[in-house]
Amino acid sequence: MSINLWQKYNIRLESWGTDYDTPISLNQEDSLLDDAIDLNVECDEWVGRRPSCEPALPNRILFVDGRRRLDTRFIGQNGNEILYGAFATIAVGAVLVDRATRRAAVSELIVKRAIAIGGISHSETIPPTRVPCPLGSGAEIIYSTYITDAESEPQKPIALVQKAMREEEAKLAVKLAIVDPDVLVIRDGPLLHKPYKAPESTLGYVKTMGKAYLTGDSAKLLWELQLGERTPIFSIGKQKSPKRHWSWYLRSGQPQINHKQLGYHDLHGIVRLDLYGEVPLNKATEMADQSTYLIPQYASHPSRDPRAPQNLTPVGGLEKELGRHMGDKGVIERRLRTFLAREGVMK
């Protein structure tokens, strides 16, 4: 990046660590979504469901996940407006599980370094930022991607980085599914929209409940589901909306682990599955029944993963591999501070 941009916006690194909210939080608002929910798309009776016999299961499953990290935050100034930004690292990858041979292997890893800034026009051209090694070696950290938004608020950088990570996951899933069209893709996280040429056989796997889509008697069913049971399929989104998709909840876990005996609450193991709305309902029902068998099979164990059973075992292994390729956060932050100090920005 040219030194002029840093000086133009008087950019300074934020002294608080990225594990905390920024100490300056002007104009922070919660974003509320108004989703249309239809509970009666599969059946009228809202009870737990499981297939009467084991459905045909795919031979290959592709687990796709990503990690994002704020290497350090910064704050700038555009007139009297505060600019919020961050240096970030985004890593996405996939694990291909061959059920016939019972083998799993990482199929691809992608690491990108990005700078996210709110309050800067999309039309502003920003060259890559090259952060050299302070010891004079040829190694350098290149922040080649810029994610900008005209709005500036404290949580904008993390929102931009999160969105960019989801887009990278979607592109990787499409790329790998084209090579193997018979594979079942399980993407960690919700399916917010359907990217171009996205495979229909893609499940979004949501292990944290950030929003309540069910209320009243329908929500009561979540507490009552047994291991391997699911709710009926419901739809999220308006009838003709391109964002409309199918969804259902199920209870995951392992038969030998009793969450009640361990003192856990009755929502322990509840996860949500998403499916693109363009998939016919009969196909969606088939995939929902498959998930009642497949998801518990890959449920993690509490002795190995504190997010068990919601975090899937292949995803947990992939997360560790992605973390190794992202680099040491402390080292990167020190190099960023040295770089900006040498550029005269932090004087």
MILOLO-738797 format. One record per residue (C-alpha): x, y, z. Coordinates in Angstrom, 1 decimal. Last residue first. Layout:
N
<<X,Y,Z>>
...
***
This chain:
347
<<5.2,8.9,14.7>>
<<2.9,5.9,14.0>>
<<2.5,6.5,10.3>>
<<6.2,7.2,9.6>>
<<6.6,4.2,7.3>>
<<9.1,2.8,9.7>>
<<6.4,2.9,12.5>>
<<3.9,1.2,10.2>>
<<6.3,-1.7,9.4>>
<<7.3,-2.2,13.0>>
<<3.7,-2.3,14.2>>
<<2.8,-4.7,11.4>>
<<5.8,-7.0,12.2>>
<<4.8,-7.1,15.9>>
<<1.2,-8.0,14.9>>
<<2.5,-10.8,12.6>>
<<4.7,-12.3,15.4>>
<<1.8,-12.3,17.9>>
<<-0.7,-13.8,15.4>>
<<1.6,-16.8,14.5>>
<<0.9,-18.0,11.0>>
<<-2.3,-18.8,9.2>>
<<-1.1,-22.1,7.9>>
<<-1.1,-23.8,11.3>>
<<-4.6,-22.5,12.0>>
<<-5.9,-24.0,8.9>>
<<-4.6,-27.4,9.9>>
<<-6.2,-27.1,13.3>>
<<-9.6,-26.1,11.8>>
<<-9.4,-29.0,9.4>>
<<-9.1,-31.5,12.3>>
<<-12.1,-29.9,14.0>>
<<-14.1,-30.0,10.7>>
<<-13.4,-33.7,10.3>>
<<-14.6,-34.3,13.8>>
<<-17.8,-32.3,13.5>>
<<-18.3,-29.5,16.1>>
<<-21.8,-30.0,17.6>>
<<-20.8,-32.9,19.8>>
<<-18.6,-31.5,21.2>>
<<-17.6,-27.9,21.4>>
<<-14.9,-28.6,24.0>>
<<-13.3,-31.1,21.5>>
<<-11.1,-34.1,22.3>>
<<-12.6,-35.5,25.6>>
<<-16.0,-34.0,24.6>>
<<-16.2,-36.3,21.6>>
<<-16.9,-35.0,18.1>>
<<-20.0,-35.9,16.0>>
<<-19.1,-37.5,12.7>>
<<-21.5,-40.4,12.9>>
<<-24.1,-38.2,14.5>>
<<-24.2,-36.0,11.3>>
<<-24.5,-38.9,8.8>>
<<-27.5,-40.8,10.1>>
<<-30.0,-38.0,10.7>>
<<-28.4,-36.1,7.8>>
<<-29.6,-38.8,5.4>>
<<-33.2,-38.1,6.4>>
<<-32.7,-34.4,5.7>>
<<-31.1,-35.3,2.3>>
<<-34.2,-37.4,1.3>>
<<-36.6,-34.7,2.5>>
<<-34.7,-32.0,0.5>>
<<-34.9,-34.3,-2.6>>
<<-38.7,-34.5,-2.1>>
<<-38.9,-30.8,-1.5>>
<<-37.2,-29.9,-4.8>>
<<-33.8,-28.1,-4.3>>
<<-34.1,-24.5,-5.4>>
<<-34.5,-23.5,-1.7>>
<<-30.8,-24.2,-1.0>>
<<-30.4,-26.5,2.1>>
<<-29.7,-25.5,5.7>>
<<-29.0,-27.8,8.6>>
<<-29.4,-26.8,12.3>>
<<-27.7,-28.3,15.3>>
<<-28.9,-29.5,18.7>>
<<-26.2,-31.5,20.6>>
<<-27.0,-30.1,24.0>>
<<-30.4,-28.4,23.9>>
<<-31.5,-30.3,27.0>>
<<-28.9,-28.7,29.2>>
<<-25.7,-30.5,30.2>>
<<-25.3,-32.2,33.6>>
<<-23.2,-35.0,32.4>>
<<-26.0,-37.5,33.2>>
<<-28.3,-35.3,31.1>>
<<-26.0,-35.3,28.1>>
<<-25.8,-39.1,28.0>>
<<-22.7,-40.2,26.0>>
<<-22.7,-43.8,24.8>>
<<-25.1,-43.1,21.9>>
<<-22.9,-40.3,20.4>>
<<-24.1,-36.9,19.5>>
<<-26.4,-35.0,17.2>>
<<-29.9,-33.7,17.7>>
<<-31.6,-32.4,14.6>>
<<-32.9,-29.1,13.4>>
<<-34.3,-28.3,9.9>>
<<-33.9,-25.8,7.1>>
<<-35.0,-25.2,3.5>>
<<-34.0,-22.0,1.7>>
<<-35.3,-18.7,0.5>>
<<-32.5,-16.3,-0.4>>
<<-33.7,-15.9,-4.0>>
<<-37.0,-14.6,-2.6>>
<<-40.1,-15.9,-4.3>>
<<-41.9,-17.5,-1.3>>
<<-40.3,-15.3,1.4>>
<<-37.5,-16.5,3.5>>
<<-36.8,-19.5,5.8>>
<<-38.6,-22.8,5.0>>
<<-39.4,-25.6,7.4>>
<<-38.4,-29.3,7.3>>
<<-39.8,-31.4,10.1>>
<<-37.7,-31.6,13.2>>
<<-34.9,-34.1,13.4>>
<<-34.2,-37.3,15.4>>
<<-30.7,-38.9,15.5>>
<<-30.4,-38.6,19.3>>
<<-33.8,-37.8,20.7>>
<<-35.6,-34.4,20.2>>
<<-37.6,-33.1,23.2>>
<<-35.8,-29.8,23.8>>
<<-36.0,-28.8,20.1>>
<<-39.7,-29.8,20.1>>
<<-40.6,-26.9,22.4>>
<<-39.5,-24.5,19.7>>
<<-42.5,-25.7,17.5>>
<<-44.8,-25.2,20.5>>
<<-43.9,-21.6,20.9>>
<<-41.2,-20.2,18.7>>
<<-38.8,-21.5,16.0>>
<<-36.3,-19.4,14.0>>
<<-34.4,-18.3,17.1>>
<<-31.2,-16.6,16.1>>
<<-27.6,-17.2,17.0>>
<<-27.9,-20.9,17.5>>
<<-24.4,-22.3,17.1>>
<<-23.6,-25.5,15.2>>
<<-25.0,-24.4,11.8>>
<<-24.1,-26.9,9.0>>
<<-25.1,-25.7,5.6>>
<<-25.8,-28.7,3.3>>
<<-24.8,-28.7,-0.3>>
<<-26.2,-31.2,-2.8>>
<<-27.6,-28.4,-5.0>>
<<-24.1,-27.6,-6.2>>
<<-23.4,-23.9,-6.5>>
<<-23.3,-22.8,-10.1>>
<<-23.4,-19.1,-9.2>>
<<-23.5,-18.5,-5.4>>
<<-26.7,-19.4,-3.5>>
<<-27.3,-17.1,-0.5>>
<<-27.0,-17.2,3.3>>
<<-26.2,-20.9,3.6>>
<<-25.4,-21.1,7.3>>
<<-22.0,-22.3,8.7>>
<<-19.7,-25.2,8.2>>
<<-20.3,-26.3,4.7>>
<<-21.2,-30.0,4.1>>
<<-20.8,-31.0,0.5>>
<<-22.1,-34.4,-0.7>>
<<-20.0,-35.7,-3.6>>
<<-21.6,-36.9,-6.8>>
<<-20.5,-33.9,-8.8>>
<<-16.7,-34.6,-8.2>>
<<-14.7,-32.0,-10.1>>
<<-17.5,-29.5,-10.1>>
<<-18.0,-30.1,-6.4>>
<<-14.4,-29.0,-5.7>>
<<-14.8,-25.6,-7.4>>
<<-18.3,-25.0,-6.0>>
<<-17.2,-25.8,-2.5>>
<<-14.1,-23.5,-2.9>>
<<-16.2,-20.6,-4.1>>
<<-18.7,-21.0,-1.2>>
<<-15.9,-21.1,1.4>>
<<-14.3,-18.0,-0.2>>
<<-17.7,-16.2,0.0>>
<<-18.1,-17.2,3.7>>
<<-14.6,-15.9,4.4>>
<<-15.3,-12.5,2.7>>
<<-18.5,-12.2,4.7>>
<<-16.7,-12.8,8.0>>
<<-14.0,-10.3,7.0>>
<<-16.6,-7.6,6.2>>
<<-18.4,-8.3,9.5>>
<<-15.2,-8.1,11.4>>
<<-14.3,-4.8,9.9>>
<<-17.8,-3.3,10.3>>
<<-18.0,-4.0,14.0>>
<<-16.9,-0.5,15.1>>
<<-19.0,1.4,12.5>>
<<-18.1,2.9,9.1>>
<<-20.4,2.7,6.1>>
<<-19.0,3.1,2.6>>
<<-17.6,-0.4,2.7>>
<<-14.2,-1.8,1.9>>
<<-12.5,-5.2,1.6>>
<<-9.0,-5.1,0.3>>
<<-7.1,-8.2,-0.7>>
<<-3.3,-8.4,-1.2>>
<<-2.1,-8.1,2.3>>
<<1.4,-9.5,1.6>>
<<3.6,-10.7,4.5>>
<<7.3,-10.7,3.6>>
<<10.3,-13.0,3.5>>
<<13.4,-11.7,1.7>>
<<15.3,-11.3,4.9>>
<<16.1,-7.9,6.5>>
<<15.5,-8.6,10.1>>
<<12.3,-6.5,10.1>>
<<10.7,-9.0,7.6>>
<<8.8,-7.0,5.1>>
<<5.1,-6.0,5.2>>
<<3.8,-5.6,1.6>>
<<0.5,-3.8,1.3>>
<<-1.2,-4.5,-2.0>>
<<-2.4,-1.4,-4.0>>
<<-5.6,0.5,-3.1>>
<<-7.9,1.9,-5.7>>
<<-10.8,3.9,-4.3>>
<<-14.0,3.0,-6.1>>
<<-15.4,1.0,-3.2>>
<<-15.5,4.2,-1.2>>
<<-13.9,4.2,2.3>>
<<-15.9,4.4,5.5>>
<<-15.3,0.9,6.7>>
<<-11.9,-0.8,6.1>>
<<-11.0,-4.5,5.9>>
<<-7.4,-5.4,5.0>>
<<-6.9,-8.9,3.7>>
<<-4.4,-11.8,4.0>>
<<-5.5,-14.9,2.1>>
<<-4.8,-18.6,2.9>>
<<-6.2,-21.4,0.8>>
<<-6.1,-25.1,1.7>>
<<-7.2,-28.0,-0.5>>
<<-8.0,-31.7,-0.4>>
<<-7.3,-32.5,3.3>>
<<-7.6,-36.2,3.6>>
<<-10.1,-38.7,5.1>>
<<-10.1,-42.5,4.7>>
<<-12.8,-44.9,5.6>>
<<-12.3,-46.8,2.3>>
<<-16.0,-46.7,1.3>>
<<-16.8,-43.6,3.3>>
<<-14.3,-41.5,1.4>>
<<-14.0,-38.3,3.4>>
<<-12.7,-35.2,1.6>>
<<-11.6,-32.4,3.9>>
<<-11.8,-28.8,2.7>>
<<-10.1,-25.5,3.2>>
<<-10.5,-21.9,4.0>>
<<-8.1,-19.4,5.6>>
<<-8.6,-15.7,6.1>>
<<-6.1,-13.4,7.8>>
<<-7.0,-9.9,8.8>>
<<-5.6,-6.4,9.1>>
<<-8.3,-4.3,10.6>>
<<-10.4,-1.2,10.0>>
<<-12.7,1.4,11.6>>
<<-12.8,4.9,10.1>>
<<-13.9,7.7,12.4>>
<<-15.6,10.6,10.7>>
<<-14.6,14.2,11.4>>
<<-12.6,14.5,8.1>>
<<-11.8,10.9,7.3>>
<<-9.9,9.6,10.3>>
<<-8.4,6.2,10.9>>
<<-8.6,3.4,13.5>>
<<-6.7,0.1,13.4>>
<<-7.3,-3.4,14.4>>
<<-4.7,-6.2,14.5>>
<<-4.3,-9.7,13.1>>
<<-8.1,-10.1,13.0>>
<<-8.6,-13.8,12.4>>
<<-10.8,-15.8,10.1>>
<<-11.2,-19.5,9.8>>
<<-12.9,-21.5,7.1>>
<<-14.8,-24.7,6.6>>
<<-15.7,-27.2,3.9>>
<<-16.4,-30.9,4.6>>
<<-16.7,-32.9,1.4>>
<<-18.5,-36.2,1.8>>
<<-18.0,-39.3,-0.5>>
<<-19.9,-42.5,-0.7>>
<<-23.3,-40.9,-0.3>>
<<-25.9,-42.6,1.9>>
<<-29.0,-44.5,0.8>>
<<-31.5,-44.2,3.6>>
<<-31.4,-46.3,6.8>>
<<-34.9,-47.5,7.6>>
<<-38.0,-45.9,9.2>>
<<-36.5,-42.5,8.6>>
<<-36.5,-40.2,11.7>>
<<-38.9,-37.5,12.7>>
<<-39.7,-35.5,15.8>>
<<-43.1,-33.9,15.9>>
<<-44.8,-30.8,14.3>>
<<-47.8,-32.4,12.5>>
<<-48.7,-30.5,9.3>>
<<-46.0,-32.0,7.1>>
<<-43.1,-31.0,4.8>>
<<-43.8,-27.4,4.0>>
<<-45.8,-26.6,7.2>>
<<-43.4,-24.6,9.3>>
<<-43.2,-21.6,7.0>>
<<-40.9,-18.8,8.4>>
<<-40.7,-15.4,6.8>>
<<-37.4,-13.7,7.9>>
<<-37.3,-10.1,9.2>>
<<-33.6,-9.6,9.9>>
<<-32.3,-7.3,12.7>>
<<-29.0,-5.7,12.5>>
<<-27.8,-4.4,15.9>>
<<-26.5,-0.9,16.1>>
<<-23.2,0.6,16.9>>
<<-23.1,4.3,16.1>>
<<-19.9,5.1,18.1>>
<<-18.1,2.2,19.8>>
<<-14.6,3.4,20.7>>
<<-13.0,0.9,23.1>>
<<-13.0,-1.8,20.4>>
<<-14.5,-5.0,21.6>>
<<-11.9,-7.4,23.1>>
<<-10.1,-10.4,21.7>>
<<-8.5,-8.2,19.1>>
<<-6.3,-6.6,21.7>>
<<-6.6,-3.0,22.7>>
<<-4.0,-0.6,21.3>>
<<-5.7,0.1,18.0>>
<<-3.2,0.8,15.3>>
<<-3.2,4.3,13.9>>
<<-4.4,5.6,10.5>>
<<-4.2,9.3,9.7>>
<<-6.6,8.8,6.7>>
<<-4.3,10.5,4.2>>
<<-1.2,9.3,6.1>>
<<-2.1,5.6,5.6>>
<<-3.2,6.2,2.0>>
<<-0.1,8.3,1.2>>
<<2.3,5.5,2.4>>
<<1.2,3.5,-0.7>>
<<0.0,0.0,0.0>>
***
